[in-house]
Amino acid sequence: MKYLSERGVAVTEMSPDRFSLHVEGKRHSILEEGFEGFLFSCWDYAPGPGKDDFRVAFGELDDALLAVWYFYFGEPVRVSEWHVSMHQHPNWSLGKLAYRIANAIHVNSRQFEVTAELRRGDLIAFASSAGGQPLSAGRYATALRSQFIACSSASTSSQTLMLRRDLEEAYVVDSQQ
């Protein structure tokens, strides 16, 4: 934790293996050691996950510390023509992101709205069938399928890249079609 403190992250010990992390003007997060290794999370919505919430496990402390540092101090990366806030999604891999962008489906705004609405409908149906049970891995995965992250283009303002939070779908949405 000294590493993070020296680099501008406010670290508060909640217990010997759980720490609250914060940088002025940015979201709070938690870093804890558990059975899965080191869990880095940022969870603001109940029950969630909200659009920017995440939980990701790292096998090594160094990997978790690097993810924390990158989360707070990283900048969006450019992949092809897209500006992607990868630092805000520590569970994403650059390889999978690049693959998904290269295979993005080109649609107009209305086509994307229909697709996004179908994903939200799937989530509502799943949530009602789950009967208010706690968030399991399956419910978390289903929630991610209903959420998209918008990325801007470096070359045209009429197109937006919409990445599904689990990186299983990508759409280039053209607002002028």
FIVEX-157226 format. One line per 4 residues: their letters; for each residue x, y, z of N, C-alpha, C, O, CB. Coordinates in steps of 0.02 Angstrom, whole numbers, plus 50000, padded with zeros to 5 digits. Glycine has a CB too. Layout:
REM FIVEX-157226
A = X,Y,Z,X,Y,Z,X,Y,Z,X,Y,Z,X,Y,Z  ...
END
This chain:
REM FIVEX-157226
MKYL = 50041,49941,50000,50000,50000,50000,50044,50063,50000,50023,50116,49978,49953,50000,50060  50104,50055,50025,50150,50111,50024,50163,50134,49952,50168,50194,49939,50217,50091,50058  50168,50086,49906,50177,50102,49835,50123,50149,49810,50138,50199,49777,50178,50038,49793  50060,50134,49826,50005,50176,49803,50005,50244,49838,49993,50295,49806,49938,50141,49815
SERG = 50018,50244,49903,50019,50307,49941,50072,50355,49913,50060,50415,49908,50033,50293,50015  50129,50328,49896,50184,50369,49869,50166,50398,49801,50198,50446,49779,50248,50329,49865  50118,50369,49768,50099,50391,49701,50034,50431,49700,50005,50442,49647,50093,50332,49655  50011,50453,49758,49954,50498,49761,49886,50467,49775,49835,50501,49771,49950,50533,49699
VAVT = 49884,50403,49791,49821,50370,49808,49812,50372,49884,49857,50350,49921,49819,50297,49781  49755,50397,49907,49740,50395,49979,49719,50324,49996,49671,50297,49968,49683,50448,49997  49755,50293,50043,49743,50224,50062,49719,50223,50134,49752,50250,50178,49807,50180,50053  49661,50192,50146,49634,50186,50214,49626,50112,50228,49592,50076,50192,49567,50224,50222
EMSP = 49658,50088,50282,49652,50018,50302,49585,50006,50335,49569,50037,50386,49710,49997,50348  49546,49961,50306,49481,49944,50334,49488,49882,50378,49451,49874,50427,49429,49931,50278  49534,49839,50361,49553,49780,50399,49623,49761,50374,49647,49790,50326,49500,49720,50392  49655,49712,50405,49723,49695,50383,49729,49673,50310,49782,49678,50280,49750,49640,50426
DRFS = 49674,49650,50280,49677,49627,50211,49628,49664,50165,49612,49639,50110,49664,49552,50207  49603,49722,50187,49554,49761,50147,49570,49835,50153,49576,49862,50209,49481,49745,50170  49575,49869,50095,49594,49939,50094,49547,49979,50049,49529,49957,49994,49667,49947,50070  49528,50038,50073,49489,50085,50033,49539,50131,49998,49586,50155,50029,49439,50125,50078
LHVE = 49527,50143,49933,49573,50184,49893,49535,50242,49863,49477,50236,49844,49606,50141,49838  49570,50299,49858,49537,50358,49829,49588,50408,49805,49642,50416,49833,49491,50390,49881  49570,50442,49751,49607,50499,49725,49556,50555,49718,49501,50544,49692,49644,50483,49657  49574,50615,49740,49529,50672,49738,49497,50680,49670,49531,50681,49618,49567,50736,49757
GKRH = 49430,50686,49669,49393,50696,49608,49378,50632,49569,49348,50635,49515,49431,50742,49564  49397,50574,49596,49385,50511,49562,49348,50464,49608,49338,50479,49667,49452,50479,49538  49327,50407,49583,49287,50359,49620,49328,50323,49674,49389,50314,49666,49256,50309,49573  49295,50304,49727,49325,50262,49779,49328,50190,49753,49287,50169,49712,49286,50266,49846
SILE = 49377,50153,49777,49382,50083,49758,49406,50043,49819,49423,50072,49871,49430,50073,49698  49405,49977,49812,49426,49932,49866,49478,49884,49837,49470,49858,49782,49365,49894,49896  49531,49872,49875,49579,49820,49859,49583,49775,49919,49596,49797,49975,49650,49850,49840  49572,49710,49907,49573,49663,49963,49603,49597,49942,49602,49578,49883,49502,49651,49990
EGFE = 49632,49563,49991,49659,49496,49979,49607,49445,50000,49577,49450,50053,49726,49486,50017  49596,49396,49956,49546,49345,49971,49566,49278,49941,49624,49269,49920,49478,49365,49945  49519,49233,49938,49531,49166,49912,49550,49167,49838,49589,49125,49815,49470,49123,49922  49523,49215,49800,49536,49220,49728,49602,49256,49713,49620,49261,49654,49479,49256,49694
GFLF = 49636,49279,49762,49696,49319,49752,49682,49389,49779,49659,49398,49835,49718,49321,49677  49697,49438,49738,49687,49508,49756,49629,49536,49715,49631,49537,49654,49752,49550,49746  49577,49557,49751,49516,49581,49718,49515,49657,49718,49519,49689,49771,49453,49553,49754  49510,49686,49659,49506,49758,49650,49435,49772,49626,49412,49743,49577,49560,49785,49599
SCWD = 49399,49816,49661,49329,49829,49643,49311,49903,49652,49341,49939,49692,49283,49786,49685  49263,49922,49613,49233,49988,49617,49158,49976,49605,49138,49961,49549,49265,50040,49564  49118,49982,49658,49048,49962,49655,49006,50015,49688,49002,50018,49749,49038,49893,49689  48974,50057,49647,48935,50113,49674,48860,50102,49674,48824,50139,49707,48950,50174,49634
YAPG = 48836,50052,49637,48764,50041,49629,48741,49979,49667,48776,49928,49668,48746,50035,49555  48682,49985,49699,48654,49928,49734,48590,49908,49699,48548,49952,49689,48642,49945,49809  48578,49847,49681,48625,49793,49691,48681,49793,49638,48733,49762,49649,48590,49727,49689  48671,49826,49583,48722,49832,49532,48727,49770,49489,48687,49724,49499,48788,49845,49563
PGKD = 48772,49766,49444,48824,49818,49434,48797,49877,49395,48755,49869,49350,48884,49788,49398  48821,49936,49412,48807,49995,49373,48852,49996,49312,48895,49953,49304,48817,50059,49414  48842,50044,49270,48877,50047,49206,48953,50045,49214,48988,50016,49172,48857,50110,49169  48980,50076,49266,49053,50079,49274,49078,50036,49333,49137,50040,49350,49074,50150,49285
DFRV = 49035,49996,49363,49056,49953,49419,49096,49893,49393,49084,49869,49338,48995,49928,49459  49143,49869,49434,49181,49810,49415,49209,49776,49478,49216,49807,49530,49237,49828,49367  49224,49713,49469,49262,49673,49517,49308,49630,49475,49286,49594,49430,49216,49629,49564  49372,49632,49490,49419,49592,49452,49472,49564,49499,49497,49599,49543,49452,49634,49395
AFGE = 49488,49500,49491,49536,49466,49534,49603,49461,49498,49606,49450,49437,49511,49396,49554  49656,49470,49535,49724,49463,49510,49761,49412,49553,49753,49411,49614,49762,49531,49511  49800,49369,49521,49837,49318,49557,49897,49346,49594,49919,49318,49644,49860,49265,49509  49923,49401,49569,49983,49431,49599,49968,49502,49624,49932,49539,49592,50041,49433,49548
LDDA = 49996,49520,49681,49987,49587,49709,50013,49640,49661,49980,49692,49653,50022,49592,49776  50069,49629,49628,50096,49678,49581,50047,49694,49525,50041,49752,49505,50162,49654,49552  50013,49643,49500,49964,49654,49447,49905,49696,49473,49880,49739,49437,49939,49587,49419  49883,49682,49533,49828,49720,49563,49848,49793,49575,49810,49839,49561,49805,49688,49630
LLAV = 49909,49804,49600,49932,49873,49612,49939,49912,49546,49922,49971,49544,50000,49872,49648  49962,49878,49494,49968,49911,49429,49898,49930,49403,49889,49984,49375,50004,49866,49379  49849,49886,49412,49781,49900,49390,49753,49960,49428,49719,50002,49399,49735,49839,49400  49766,49964,49493,49743,50021,49533,49775,50085,49508,49740,50135,49497,49759,50011,49609
WYFY = 49840,50084,49498,49875,50144,49475,49847,50165,49407,49833,50224,49396,49951,50131,49471  49840,50118,49362,49815,50133,49295,49743,50159,49297,49725,50204,49259,49819,50070,49250  49702,50131,49341,49632,50152,49349,49629,50227,49367,49589,50264,49340,49597,50110,49402  49672,50248,49413,49670,50317,49436,49710,50365,49392,49691,50424,49387,49696,50320,49506
FGEP = 49763,50343,49362,49807,50390,49327,49815,50376,49252,49849,50413,49217,49874,50389,49359  49784,50322,49227,49788,50306,49157,49747,50352,49114,49706,50391,49139,49767,50235,49145  49757,50349,49050,49721,50388,49001,49689,50341,48951,49711,50284,48944,49768,50440,48965  49638,50364,48915,49609,50322,48863,49663,50303,48812,49709,50341,48799,49551,50359,48827
VRVS = 49657,50243,48784,49703,50220,48733,49669,50227,48665,49607,50230,48660,49726,50146,48746  49709,50229,48614,49682,50231,48546,49692,50163,48515,49748,50138,48509,49715,50287,48503  49636,50133,48495,49637,50069,48460,49603,50081,48393,49544,50098,48391,49600,50011,48502  49641,50072,48339,49618,50091,48273,49601,50165,48275,49643,50206,48293,49556,50048,48249
EWHV = 49539,50183,48259,49520,50254,48260,49482,50273,48324,49456,50329,48328,49478,50270,48200  49478,50228,48372,49435,50239,48430,49474,50257,48493,49528,50230,48506,49395,50177,48443  49446,50303,48532,49473,50321,48597,49435,50279,48649,49375,50287,48659,49465,50399,48612  49471,50233,48682,49440,50185,48727,49467,50196,48798,49527,50195,48809,49452,50112,48704
SMHQ = 49422,50205,48846,49441,50215,48917,49455,50147,48949,49421,50127,48997,49386,50253,48956  49504,50113,48924,49521,50046,48948,49543,50047,49021,49532,49999,49058,49576,50016,48904  49574,50102,49042,49597,50107,49112,49540,50105,49162,49551,50088,49220,49637,50171,49121  49479,50121,49141,49422,50118,49185,49389,50049,49188,49341,50039,49224,49371,50169,49163
HPNW = 49417,50003,49149,49390,49934,49145,49448,49885,49153,49469,49855,49104,49352,49923,49078  49473,49876,49214,49533,49835,49223,49523,49761,49207,49572,49723,49205,49556,49841,49294  49462,49740,49196,49449,49671,49177,49455,49660,49101,49452,49602,49079,49380,49650,49200  49465,49712,49062,49472,49706,48990,49544,49689,48971,49591,49712,49004,49450,49770,48955
SLGK = 49552,49649,48919,49619,49636,48892,49625,49672,48825,49576,49677,48788,49633,49559,48883  49684,49697,48810,49695,49734,48748,49684,49689,48688,49657,49712,48637,49766,49763,48747  49705,49626,48692,49696,49581,48636,49623,49570,48619,49604,49574,48560,49728,49514,48652  49581,49557,48669,49510,49546,48657,49477,49610,48633,49433,49609,48589,49476,49520,48721
LAYR = 49497,49667,48661,49469,49731,48640,49485,49744,48566,49440,49762,48528,49498,49788,48684  49547,49734,48546,49567,49745,48476,49529,49698,48429,49506,49719,48376,49643,49735,48467  49521,49636,48449,49484,49587,48409,49412,49609,48400,49384,49609,48345,49487,49517,48441  49380,49629,48456,49310,49649,48454,49300,49710,48410,49252,49714,48372,49283,49662,48525
IANA = 49346,49759,48415,49340,49819,48373,49348,49801,48299,49311,49826,48257,49393,49871,48394  49396,49758,48284,49407,49738,48215,49346,49703,48185,49336,49704,48124,49468,49693,48210  49306,49672,48227,49247,49635,48204,49181,49668,48222,49129,49635,48225,49249,49565,48232  49183,49733,48235,49123,49770,48255,49072,49769,48198,49089,49771,48139,49141,49842,48274
IHVN = 49009,49767,48217,48953,49767,48170,48933,49840,48158,48922,49877,48205,48893,49724,48197  48927,49859,48095,48907,49928,48078,48831,49932,48073,48799,49895,48035,48940,49950,48010  48802,49978,48112,48730,49987,48114,48713,50062,48117,48757,50103,48129,48699,49950,48176  48650,50077,48105,48628,50146,48115,48601,50153,48187,48596,50104,48223,48574,50167,48063
SRQF = 48585,50214,48206,48563,50227,48275,48502,50186,48295,48499,50158,48350,48548,50301,48284  48453,50181,48250,48392,50144,48266,48406,50070,48275,48379,50039,48321,48339,50154,48210  48447,50041,48232,48464,49970,48239,48499,49957,48305,48485,49906,48338,48509,49948,48180  48543,50002,48325,48576,49992,48389,48527,49999,48448,48531,49960,48495,48634,50042,48398
EVTA = 48482,50047,48444,48432,50055,48498,48391,49991,48507,48377,49971,48564,48385,50114,48481  48373,49960,48453,48334,49897,48456,48377,49843,48490,48352,49807,48533,48312,49874,48385  48439,49837,48470,48484,49787,48500,48493,49800,48575,48488,49753,48615,48553,49788,48464  48506,49862,48593,48516,49879,48664,48452,49865,48704,48456,49841,48760,48537,49953,48672
ELRR = 48395,49879,48675,48331,49866,48710,48321,49791,48719,48296,49770,48771,48273,49897,48670  48339,49751,48670,48334,49678,48677,48378,49654,48734,48357,49611,48773,48354,49643,48611  48439,49681,48740,48484,49661,48794,48455,49680,48862,48459,49641,48910,48553,49693,48785  48425,49740,48867,48395,49761,48930,48335,49717,48947,48324,49700,49005,48372,49835,48926
GDLI = 48296,49698,48896,48239,49653,48907,48262,49585,48933,48230,49556,48976,48200,49644,48842  48317,49560,48905,48345,49496,48930,48363,49502,49003,48351,49456,49042,48407,49476,48888  48393,49558,49023,48412,49568,49092,48351,49572,49138,48351,49542,49192,48454,49632,49099  48300,49608,49117,48239,49614,49158,48207,49546,49167,48186,49529,49223,48189,49664,49125
AFAS = 48202,49507,49114,48173,49440,49118,48214,49396,49165,48186,49359,49205,48168,49408,49049  48280,49400,49159,48324,49359,49201,48318,49380,49274,48313,49338,49319,48397,49365,49178  48318,49446,49287,48315,49471,49355,48249,49452,49388,48249,49433,49447,48323,49548,49356  48194,49455,49352,48129,49437,49382,48126,49362,49396,48094,49341,49444,48071,49458,49337
SAGG = 48158,49322,49355,48158,49250,49368,48206,49231,49425,48199,49178,49454,48178,49212,49304  48254,49275,49440,48301,49261,49494,48271,49274,49562,48298,49253,49613,48364,49302,49485  48215,49309,49565,48179,49319,49628,48216,49356,49682,48210,49338,49740,48158,49255,49654  48256,49406,49664,48290,49446,49714,48349,49412,49748,48369,49432,49802,48243,49468,49765
QPLS = 48375,49360,49717,48433,49325,49745,48494,49370,49743,48497,49417,49702,48446,49259,49708  48544,49357,49786,48606,49397,49784,48639,49391,49716,48626,49344,49678,48654,49374,49840  48682,49439,49701,48716,49441,49637,48766,49383,49632,48817,49383,49667,48752,49508,49627  48752,49336,49589,48797,49280,49577,48838,49295,49515,48827,49345,49482,48757,49213,49569
AGRY = 48885,49251,49500,48926,49259,49440,48881,49260,49378,48893,49299,49332,48977,49203,49434  48830,49218,49376,48784,49217,49320,48744,49281,49313,48735,49306,49257,48737,49159,49326  48719,49307,49368,48682,49370,49366,48727,49428,49347,48706,49473,49311,48649,49384,49434  48789,49427,49369,48837,49479,49351,48850,49477,49276,48849,49529,49243,48904,49470,49390
ATAL = 48861,49418,49248,48873,49410,49177,48813,49433,49136,48821,49465,49084,48890,49337,49160  48753,49417,49159,48692,49438,49125,48686,49514,49126,48666,49545,49076,48630,49405,49156  48702,49545,49182,48698,49618,49187,48747,49651,49139,48731,49701,49107,48713,49641,49259  48807,49623,49132,48856,49652,49087,48833,49648,49014,48850,49692,48974,48923,49616,49094
RSQF = 48795,49597,48997,48771,49590,48928,48721,49645,48909,48709,49656,48850,48738,49522,48919  48693,49680,48959,48643,49731,48945,48673,49801,48945,48636,49849,48935,48587,49726,48995  48738,49807,48956,48768,49873,48963,48822,49884,48910,48861,49840,48894,48799,49881,49033  48822,49945,48882,48869,49963,48830,48909,50025,48850,48883,50069,48884,48833,49974,48763
IACS = 48971,50028,48829,49015,50084,48841,49025,50120,48774,49042,50088,48724,49084,50061,48872  49014,50185,48772,49023,50224,48712,49095,50249,48706,49124,50273,48755,48974,50284,48710  49123,50243,48646,49191,50267,48632,49188,50312,48571,49155,50297,48521,49241,50207,48621  49223,50368,48575,49222,50416,48520,49273,50398,48467,49322,50363,48479,49235,50486,48546
SAST = 49260,50425,48408,49305,50414,48350,49354,50471,48345,49337,50529,48360,49264,50407,48285  49415,50456,48324,49465,50507,48313,49456,50540,48245,49484,50594,48233,49535,50477,48318  49415,50509,48201,49411,50535,48133,49342,50564,48114,49338,50606,48070,49428,50482,48086  49289,50541,48146,49223,50566,48127,49177,50571,48188,49176,50527,48231,49191,50520,48074
SSQT = 49140,50626,48191,49095,50635,48249,49028,50600,48238,48988,50597,48284,49084,50709,48261  49015,50575,48178,48951,50543,48165,48950,50470,48185,48897,50438,48183,48933,50550,48092  49007,50442,48205,49010,50372,48224,49032,50365,48297,49074,50402,48321,49057,50333,48178  49002,50316,48330,49019,50299,48399,49029,50224,48403,48990,50186,48375,48964,50324,48449
LMLR = 49080,50204,48437,49091,50133,48450,49056,50116,48515,49068,50147,48566,49167,50115,48453  49012,50066,48513,48977,50043,48572,49003,49973,48589,48992,49926,48552,48899,50043,48561  49038,49968,48645,49067,49905,48668,49024,49876,48724,49010,49911,48773,49140,49914,48692  49005,49814,48717,48969,49781,48772,49019,49772,48829,49077,49757,48817,48938,49713,48750
RDLE = 48996,49781,48890,49041,49781,48948,49081,49717,48955,49136,49719,48983,49001,49792,49011  49055,49661,48931,49094,49598,48937,49136,49586,48874,49166,49533,48867,49046,49539,48948  49139,49635,48829,49178,49632,48766,49157,49575,48721,49198,49549,48683,49251,49626,48782  49093,49556,48723,49069,49503,48680,49034,49530,48618,49018,49492,48572,49023,49457,48718
EAYV = 49021,49596,48616,48990,49627,48558,49019,49697,48551,49036,49730,48600,48913,49628,48564  49023,49719,48488,49042,49788,48474,49004,49811,48413,48995,49774,48365,49120,49794,48463  48981,49874,48415,48944,49903,48361,48973,49971,48344,48988,50011,48389,48869,49908,48378  48981,49985,48280,48996,50052,48257,48929,50083,48237,48898,50061,48189,49049,50053,48197
VDSQ = 48908,50132,48275,48843,50163,48265,48852,50228,48227,48886,50274,48250,48806,50175,48333  48820,50231,48168,48824,50291,48126,48760,50330,48136,48706,50307,48118,48834,50272,48052  48766,50390,48164,48708,50432,48179,48680,50467,48117,48626,50496,48120,48726,50484,48231  48716,50464,48062,48692,50497,48001,48657,50450,47953,48633,50472,47900,48750,50530,47965
Q = 48652,50386,47969,48617,50339,47925,48544,50338,47940,48506,50301,47907,48646,50270,47931
END
